[in-house]
Amino acid sequence: MMSRPALPPQDSRKTVVLIVATVAAFFAPFMGSAVNIALPSIGREFQMSAVLLGWLGTSYSLAAAIFLVPFGKIADIRGRKAVFGWGSLVFALSSLLAGAAFSPVVLLVSRVIQGIGSAMIFSTGVAMLIAAYPPNVRGKVLGINVSSTYIGLSLGPVLGGFLTQNLGWRSIFVILGVLGLVLAGIVVFFLHGEEAGARGERFDLAGAAALGASIVAVMLGLSRLPAWWGAILIAAGLAGLVGFARLESAVPNPVLDMSLFRRNPVFVFSNVAALINYSATTAVGFLLSLYLQYIKGLTPQKAGLVLLAQPIVMALLSPLAGRLSDRVEPRLLASSGMAISALGLFMMAFIGGGTSLTFIGAGLFILGFGFALFSSPNTNAVMSSVERRSYGVASAMLGTMRLTGQMLSMGVATLVFSLYLGSARIAPENHAQFLAAMRTAGLFFAGLCVLGVFASHGRGKLRPAGEGR
């Protein structure tokens, strides 16, 4: 029997890059959804208030948002493999620290460090993937990568609940820590060669600090709506971003190249489309979770099973959408996906107390289908619109749009609830107001997605006619 020939070094490296990027894509959504399930147990053990529990998620998101673009630039200068490997190690050690936390302060600090490690991973994972594969198959591998994200989102509540109930909440962080160590080991021992498209450039520390401060102000403001100081923080953050843009235009080697925004409509509109899409869809799971438990009377476990419809559809269809984006102009696929998402969101405007679970499941299916059709092609468009030297920054910018959109979505949901319910808890006597708030949110998010269709389509063509077919 003839032995199977060994893979050529280049093909072997591609496979390793795909494996590590795909495993990394699983981390954040799995951790987020699993930790959410564990929050009541964490709160009981440490006697933490609702505000402190909220900071377990916010501290992670803020740290990741601050460091995404700076580490993307550092990766372009120093090497993406090095930043990814160190990020995996930082994530692993901080996860183990969280699992061993003996006080709320230690747990919060570990979550901040986790956010920094995640920024190092997610600013480089997609960039490494794009650099390793030629343009004609990028959509395919990005589809696999995005599918891993939704698998993490799907398994998080299920495995998180199982682990919390049977092994305790600390087991979630321990398992993530072990996975992080394995990932770091794979990078060190099996991923050879280095990619640094902007080697030799100086790192713009002042620009990174200005961008980080502006992003923190915007995201904290969004999380504090509808309080008046939340609006002030958002305004201050937006003013800071304007100042940052002017500062970067005068720097020889900026942390974020402003020419990407002035001369690259595909990059600009693809990022805007991503921001709109995450802003319109993130809060849906939160809203429907409350609806299913308070209005329909389902247990948390049964509500979670209903909500699984959306991420499962995303996980199944994302690889197909990615392959299609190698042959069909990404703006057509992404714009179609945005329009389908708008339809799924518009269905929320018709939800009432007697709405069947079949109708809700159909809406989640449509929303998941639209998101899958949007996400992989849009990522392909962003990464393929920049030069090799800017892959890290482009990947990081897309991650920043995701985090900001998620915070904006939850800010809008909070604001709508405040307008209809004030500070009252959800109870049978105000179910009518709750349903009205849900319908208003659904209409707003659907309208946002309609605007997103124009942003997505307005990016222009990524390829000349006939290329990639």
C-alpha positions as semicolon CSV with decimal commas, in nm:
position;residue;x (nm);y (nm);z (nm)
1;M;0,000;0,000;0,000
2;M;0,135;0,340;-0,099
3;S;0,180;0,589;0,180
4;R;-0,011;0,914;0,160
5;P;0,218;1,196;0,045
6;A;0,288;1,466;0,297
7;L;0,131;1,805;0,245
8;P;0,361;2,066;0,097
9;P;0,476;2,315;0,360
10;Q;0,259;2,596;0,223
11;D;-0,057;2,380;0,224
12;S;0,025;2,258;0,573
13;R;0,061;2,616;0,697
14;K;-0,274;2,710;0,542
15;T;-0,443;2,423;0,725
16;V;-0,289;2,522;1,059
17;V;-0,393;2,885;1,008
18;L;-0,750;2,776;0,931
19;I;-0,760;2,556;1,242
20;V;-0,629;2,819;1,484
21;A;-0,843;3,101;1,337
22;T;-1,154;2,882;1,348
23;V;-1,094;2,773;1,709
24;A;-1,029;3,135;1,805
25;A;-1,355;3,243;1,639
26;F;-1,535;3,001;1,871
27;F;-1,394;3,155;2,190
28;A;-1,566;3,491;2,237
29;P;-1,927;3,398;2,151
30;F;-1,906;3,076;2,350
31;M;-1,757;3,255;2,651
32;G;-2,009;3,541;2,635
33;S;-2,319;3,324;2,613
34;A;-2,188;3,065;2,863
35;V;-2,090;3,329;3,121
36;N;-2,433;3,495;3,087
37;I;-2,592;3,167;3,196
38;A;-2,351;3,148;3,490
39;L;-2,409;3,505;3,615
40;P;-2,672;3,414;3,879
41;S;-2,436;3,153;4,028
42;I;-2,144;3,399;4,027
43;G;-2,364;3,663;4,189
44;R;-2,474;3,427;4,466
45;E;-2,118;3,314;4,546
46;F;-1,967;3,663;4,565
47;Q;-2,283;3,848;4,678
48;M;-2,249;4,078;4,376
49;S;-2,509;4,340;4,288
50;A;-2,677;4,353;3,947
51;V;-2,455;4,650;3,858
52;L;-2,134;4,458;3,937
53;L;-2,259;4,155;3,745
54;G;-2,322;4,381;3,447
55;W;-1,962;4,498;3,467
56;L;-1,840;4,140;3,415
57;G;-1,952;4,174;3,055
58;T;-1,890;4,545;3,009
59;S;-1,530;4,535;3,137
60;Y;-1,444;4,260;2,887
61;S;-1,608;4,444;2,594
62;L;-1,443;4,777;2,680
63;A;-1,096;4,625;2,706
64;A;-1,138;4,443;2,375
65;A;-1,268;4,757;2,201
66;I;-0,980;4,974;2,329
67;F;-0,706;4,738;2,211
68;L;-0,843;4,589;1,887
69;V;-0,711;4,852;1,644
70;P;-0,378;4,913;1,827
71;F;-0,298;4,541;1,833
72;G;-0,407;4,511;1,470
73;K;-0,147;4,776;1,383
74;I;0,118;4,614;1,606
75;A;0,050;4,283;1,428
76;D;0,101;4,448;1,089
77;I;0,434;4,591;1,216
78;R;0,573;4,312;1,434
79;G;0,408;4,002;1,293
80;R;0,059;3,854;1,317
81;K;0,167;3,511;1,436
82;A;0,351;3,660;1,736
83;V;0,056;3,879;1,842
84;F;-0,191;3,592;1,793
85;G;0,026;3,349;1,993
86;W;0,081;3,590;2,282
87;G;-0,289;3,679;2,273
88;S;-0,382;3,311;2,307
89;L;-0,152;3,282;2,608
90;V;-0,289;3,598;2,772
91;F;-0,646;3,477;2,715
92;A;-0,563;3,134;2,857
93;L;-0,391;3,263;3,173
94;S;-0,661;3,523;3,241
95;S;-0,930;3,254;3,200
96;L;-0,752;3,033;3,453
97;L;-0,722;3,335;3,685
98;A;-1,098;3,392;3,652
99;G;-1,160;3,027;3,734
100;A;-0,951;3,062;4,049
101;A;-1,086;3,408;4,147
102;F;-1,139;3,448;4,522
103;S;-1,307;3,791;4,508
104;P;-1,517;4,006;4,273
105;V;-1,217;4,237;4,216
106;V;-0,996;3,951;4,095
107;L;-1,275;3,828;3,868
108;L;-1,326;4,175;3,717
109;V;-0,951;4,222;3,663
110;S;-0,929;3,884;3,494
111;R;-1,215;3,983;3,262
112;V;-1,028;4,299;3,162
113;I;-0,716;4,093;3,084
114;Q;-0,935;3,848;2,890
115;G;-1,056;4,140;2,680
116;I;-0,696;4,241;2,604
117;G;-0,610;3,883;2,506
118;S;-0,921;3,863;2,287
119;A;-0,821;4,187;2,112
120;M;-0,482;4,034;2,029
121;I;-0,649;3,721;1,892
122;F;-0,933;3,879;1,695
123;S;-0,726;4,156;1,542
124;T;-0,502;3,892;1,384
125;G;-0,703;3,571;1,328
126;V;-0,896;3,683;1,019
127;A;-0,590;3,875;0,893
128;M;-0,381;3,555;0,908
129;L;-0,655;3,366;0,730
130;I;-0,680;3,621;0,449
131;A;-0,302;3,635;0,410
132;A;-0,277;3,254;0,386
133;Y;-0,543;3,193;0,121
134;P;-0,572;3,332;-0,234
135;P;-0,866;3,560;-0,326
136;N;-1,060;3,292;-0,513
137;V;-1,116;3,082;-0,196
138;R;-1,123;3,349;0,076
139;G;-1,500;3,346;0,100
140;K;-1,498;2,970;0,157
141;V;-1,256;2,983;0,452
142;L;-1,422;3,294;0,595
143;G;-1,754;3,109;0,582
144;I;-1,601;2,828;0,791
145;N;-1,460;3,086;1,030
146;V;-1,792;3,267;1,071
147;S;-1,972;2,935;1,113
148;S;-1,745;2,857;1,409
149;T;-1,856;3,185;1,569
150;Y;-2,220;3,082;1,552
151;I;-2,146;2,731;1,676
152;G;-1,992;2,896;1,983
153;L;-2,301;3,112;2,018
154;S;-2,525;2,805;1,993
155;L;-2,331;2,583;2,232
156;G;-2,263;2,854;2,492
157;P;-2,601;2,846;2,669
158;V;-2,628;2,467;2,648
159;L;-2,277;2,374;2,764
160;G;-2,259;2,675;2,996
161;G;-2,575;2,565;3,173
162;F;-2,454;2,204;3,195
163;L;-2,112;2,300;3,330
164;T;-2,252;2,551;3,579
165;Q;-2,507;2,305;3,714
166;N;-2,277;2,002;3,735
167;L;-1,923;2,137;3,780
168;G;-1,975;2,498;3,889
169;W;-1,928;2,825;3,699
170;R;-1,549;2,814;3,742
171;S;-1,531;2,515;3,508
172;I;-1,628;2,739;3,213
173;F;-1,319;2,954;3,259
174;V;-1,093;2,654;3,326
175;I;-1,197;2,486;3,001
176;L;-1,145;2,811;2,809
177;G;-0,802;2,842;2,970
178;V;-0,700;2,493;2,864
179;L;-0,823;2,556;2,509
180;G;-0,624;2,881;2,501
181;L;-0,307;2,702;2,609
182;V;-0,359;2,438;2,339
183;L;-0,410;2,712;2,080
184;A;-0,092;2,892;2,189
185;G;0,098;2,563;2,166
186;I;-0,026;2,497;1,812
187;V;0,084;2,844;1,704
188;V;0,432;2,805;1,853
189;F;0,506;2,452;1,737
190;F;0,316;2,416;1,410
191;L;0,267;2,762;1,259
192;H;0,593;2,856;1,092
193;G;0,672;3,171;0,900
194;E;0,574;3,526;0,987
195;E;0,361;3,792;0,820
196;A;0,431;4,160;0,888
197;G;0,316;4,376;0,600
198;A;0,409;4,706;0,767
199;R;0,742;4,602;0,920
200;G;0,964;4,895;1,008
201;E;0,688;5,145;1,075
202;R;0,673;5,324;1,412
203;F;0,374;5,260;1,636
204;D;0,153;5,564;1,693
205;L;0,102;5,553;2,071
206;A;-0,069;5,893;2,093
207;G;-0,319;5,798;1,825
208;A;-0,390;5,464;1,994
209;A;-0,457;5,640;2,326
210;A;-0,688;5,898;2,163
211;L;-0,883;5,627;1,980
212;G;-0,913;5,412;2,292
213;A;-1,040;5,701;2,506
214;S;-1,297;5,797;2,240
215;I;-1,424;5,441;2,203
216;V;-1,455;5,400;2,581
217;A;-1,660;5,722;2,604
218;V;-1,897;5,610;2,325
219;M;-1,942;5,255;2,456
220;L;-1,988;5,361;2,818
221;G;-2,240;5,621;2,702
222;L;-2,435;5,361;2,506
223;S;-2,443;5,130;2,808
224;R;-2,576;5,411;3,029
225;L;-2,866;5,529;2,811
226;P;-3,119;5,680;2,871
227;A;-2,938;5,863;3,154
228;W;-2,842;6,219;3,056
229;W;-2,475;6,159;3,126
230;G;-2,484;5,865;2,887
231;A;-2,570;6,108;2,606
232;I;-2,290;6,343;2,721
233;L;-2,037;6,058;2,711
234;I;-2,148;5,962;2,358
235;A;-2,115;6,322;2,240
236;A;-1,769;6,351;2,400
237;G;-1,661;6,024;2,240
238;L;-1,781;6,130;1,894
239;A;-1,598;6,463;1,933
240;G;-1,289;6,266;2,033
241;L;-1,316;6,053;1,718
242;V;-1,326;6,368;1,505
243;G;-1,014;6,496;1,681
244;F;-0,850;6,155;1,639
245;A;-0,916;6,161;1,263
246;R;-0,748;6,502;1,234
247;L;-0,453;6,387;1,445
248;E;-0,401;6,074;1,236
249;S;-0,409;6,269;0,908
250;A;-0,089;6,449;1,017
251;V;0,103;6,141;1,140
252;P;0,348;5,960;0,905
253;N;0,257;5,612;1,036
254;P;-0,091;5,638;1,193
255;V;-0,243;5,362;1,401
256;L;-0,543;5,386;1,165
257;D;-0,472;5,500;0,810
258;M;-0,732;5,767;0,729
259;S;-0,683;5,714;0,355
260;L;-0,878;5,391;0,399
261;F;-1,182;5,609;0,471
262;R;-1,114;5,880;0,214
263;R;-1,026;5,665;-0,088
264;N;-1,174;5,323;-0,025
265;P;-1,556;5,320;-0,045
266;V;-1,569;4,940;-0,025
267;F;-1,387;4,947;0,310
268;V;-1,594;5,237;0,446
269;F;-1,940;5,117;0,347
270;S;-1,866;4,754;0,438
271;N;-1,769;4,862;0,791
272;V;-2,075;5,089;0,816
273;A;-2,292;4,799;0,700
274;A;-2,139;4,576;0,970
275;L;-2,205;4,840;1,236
276;I;-2,568;4,873;1,125
277;N;-2,621;4,498;1,107
278;Y;-2,492;4,431;1,458
279;S;-2,680;4,736;1,589
280;A;-3,004;4,602;1,445
281;T;-2,975;4,235;1,540
282;T;-2,784;4,192;1,868
283;A;-3,068;4,288;2,104
284;V;-3,316;4,048;1,942
285;G;-3,205;3,754;2,157
286;F;-3,234;3,969;2,471
287;L;-3,584;4,093;2,380
288;L;-3,716;3,753;2,280
289;S;-3,566;3,588;2,587
290;L;-3,769;3,823;2,807
291;Y;-4,079;3,774;2,591
292;L;-4,061;3,395;2,597
293;Q;-4,016;3,379;2,974
294;Y;-4,240;3,664;3,093
295;I;-4,519;3,654;2,833
296;K;-4,517;3,292;2,714
297;G;-4,418;3,148;3,053
298;L;-4,137;2,926;2,922
299;T;-3,855;2,808;3,145
300;P;-3,507;2,951;3,074
301;Q;-3,402;2,618;2,924
302;K;-3,700;2,601;2,687
303;A;-3,661;2,967;2,592
304;G;-3,297;2,899;2,512
305;L;-3,393;2,609;2,287
306;V;-3,631;2,833;2,090
307;L;-3,363;3,100;2,051
308;L;-3,117;2,839;1,919
309;A;-3,301;2,853;1,586
310;Q;-3,116;3,167;1,477
311;P;-2,750;3,073;1,549
312;I;-2,801;2,719;1,417
313;V;-2,921;2,857;1,083
314;M;-2,624;3,096;1,081
315;A;-2,377;2,815;1,150
316;L;-2,522;2,594;0,875
317;L;-2,552;2,858;0,603
318;S;-2,244;3,077;0,662
319;P;-2,002;2,840;0,482
320;L;-2,234;2,836;0,180
321;A;-2,261;3,216;0,179
322;G;-1,883;3,239;0,203
323;R;-1,835;3,012;-0,099
324;L;-2,087;3,214;-0,296
325;S;-1,894;3,535;-0,222
326;D;-1,596;3,388;-0,410
327;R;-1,810;3,376;-0,725
328;V;-2,079;3,643;-0,678
329;E;-2,011;4,011;-0,605
330;P;-2,010;4,034;-0,219
331;R;-2,219;4,354;-0,211
332;L;-2,507;4,173;-0,383
333;L;-2,504;3,887;-0,133
334;A;-2,451;4,110;0,171
335;S;-2,721;4,357;0,063
336;S;-2,965;4,072;0,005
337;G;-2,881;3,934;0,350
338;M;-2,945;4,274;0,508
339;A;-3,283;4,297;0,335
340;I;-3,380;3,948;0,456
341;S;-3,273;4,045;0,810
342;A;-3,500;4,350;0,786
343;L;-3,791;4,119;0,704
344;G;-3,718;3,899;1,006
345;L;-3,700;4,206;1,231
346;F;-4,018;4,350;1,084
347;M;-4,199;4,034;1,198
348;M;-4,126;4,138;1,558
349;A;-4,367;4,429;1,510
350;F;-4,653;4,175;1,492
351;I;-4,568;3,981;1,807
352;G;-4,842;3,977;2,070
353;G;-4,939;3,776;2,372
354;G;-5,099;3,502;2,161
355;T;-4,828;3,476;1,894
356;S;-4,736;3,114;1,823
357;L;-4,388;2,976;1,876
358;T;-4,399;2,868;1,510
359;F;-4,423;3,233;1,403
360;I;-4,137;3,330;1,634
361;G;-3,926;3,040;1,510
362;A;-3,993;3,143;1,150
363;G;-3,881;3,498;1,227
364;L;-3,561;3,370;1,387
365;F;-3,499;3,142;1,088
366;I;-3,538;3,434;0,847
367;L;-3,316;3,657;1,061
368;G;-3,050;3,386;1,085
369;F;-3,061;3,328;0,710
370;G;-3,023;3,700;0,643
371;F;-2,734;3,737;0,886
372;A;-2,553;3,434;0,740
373;L;-2,593;3,573;0,388
374;F;-2,455;3,909;0,505
375;S;-2,168;3,824;0,739
376;S;-1,920;3,613;0,539
377;P;-1,949;3,815;0,215
378;N;-1,920;4,142;0,407
379;T;-1,606;4,023;0,587
380;N;-1,467;3,907;0,253
381;A;-1,534;4,253;0,108
382;V;-1,363;4,435;0,398
383;M;-1,050;4,221;0,396
384;S;-1,018;4,206;0,017
385;S;-1,048;4,585;-0,017
386;V;-0,717;4,662;0,159
387;E;-0,352;4,595;0,083
388;R;-0,170;4,312;0,255
389;R;0,012;4,556;0,484
390;S;-0,322;4,662;0,640
391;Y;-0,485;4,323;0,703
392;G;-0,442;4,350;1,081
393;V;-0,595;4,697;1,103
394;A;-0,882;4,600;0,871
395;S;-0,962;4,291;1,079
396;A;-0,946;4,497;1,398
397;M;-1,169;4,769;1,253
398;L;-1,432;4,511;1,167
399;G;-1,414;4,378;1,524
400;T;-1,457;4,730;1,660
401;M;-1,770;4,774;1,446
402;R;-1,906;4,449;1,590
403;L;-1,850;4,549;1,952
404;T;-1,981;4,903;1,904
405;G;-2,288;4,774;1,719
406;Q;-2,362;4,527;1,997
407;M;-2,343;4,800;2,260
408;L;-2,558;5,034;2,047
409;S;-2,821;4,764;2,000
410;M;-2,850;4,702;2,374
411;G;-2,852;5,078;2,436
412;V;-3,151;5,120;2,202
413;A;-3,336;4,830;2,369
414;T;-3,274;4,982;2,713
415;L;-3,392;5,324;2,593
416;V;-3,714;5,181;2,446
417;F;-3,791;4,992;2,766
418;S;-3,728;5,307;2,967
419;L;-3,975;5,502;2,751
420;Y;-4,252;5,242;2,787
421;L;-4,188;5,092;3,132
422;G;-3,979;5,348;3,317
423;S;-3,807;5,180;3,610
424;A;-4,089;4,928;3,668
425;R;-4,016;4,555;3,663
426;I;-4,186;4,340;3,401
427;A;-4,506;4,212;3,560
428;P;-4,853;4,099;3,440
429;E;-4,999;4,445;3,493
430;N;-4,757;4,602;3,241
431;H;-4,731;4,323;2,984
432;A;-4,913;4,546;2,733
433;Q;-4,644;4,813;2,767
434;F;-4,373;4,549;2,736
435;L;-4,523;4,419;2,411
436;A;-4,554;4,774;2,278
437;A;-4,185;4,830;2,356
438;M;-4,094;4,509;2,172
439;R;-4,293;4,612;1,865
440;T;-4,133;4,957;1,865
441;A;-3,786;4,806;1,891
442;G;-3,866;4,564;1,608
443;L;-3,979;4,847;1,380
444;F;-3,675;5,057;1,466
445;F;-3,430;4,774;1,406
446;A;-3,605;4,677;1,080
447;G;-3,580;5,037;0,961
448;L;-3,213;5,041;1,055
449;C;-3,157;4,729;0,843
450;V;-3,332;4,895;0,548
451;L;-3,082;5,181;0,576
452;G;-2,813;4,915;0,595
453;V;-2,919;4,778;0,258
454;F;-2,834;5,115;0,101
455;A;-2,501;5,133;0,288
456;S;-2,417;4,779;0,180
457;H;-2,509;4,835;-0,183
458;G;-2,338;5,175;-0,192
459;R;-1,993;5,024;-0,139
460;G;-1,956;4,963;-0,514
461;K;-1,802;4,661;-0,683
462;L;-1,514;4,478;-0,525
463;R;-1,403;4,305;-0,844
464;P;-1,404;4,388;-1,213
465;A;-1,687;4,225;-1,407
466;G;-1,632;3,855;-1,453
467;E;-1,356;3,816;-1,192
468;G;-1,395;3,527;-0,955
469;R;-1,654;3,350;-1,167
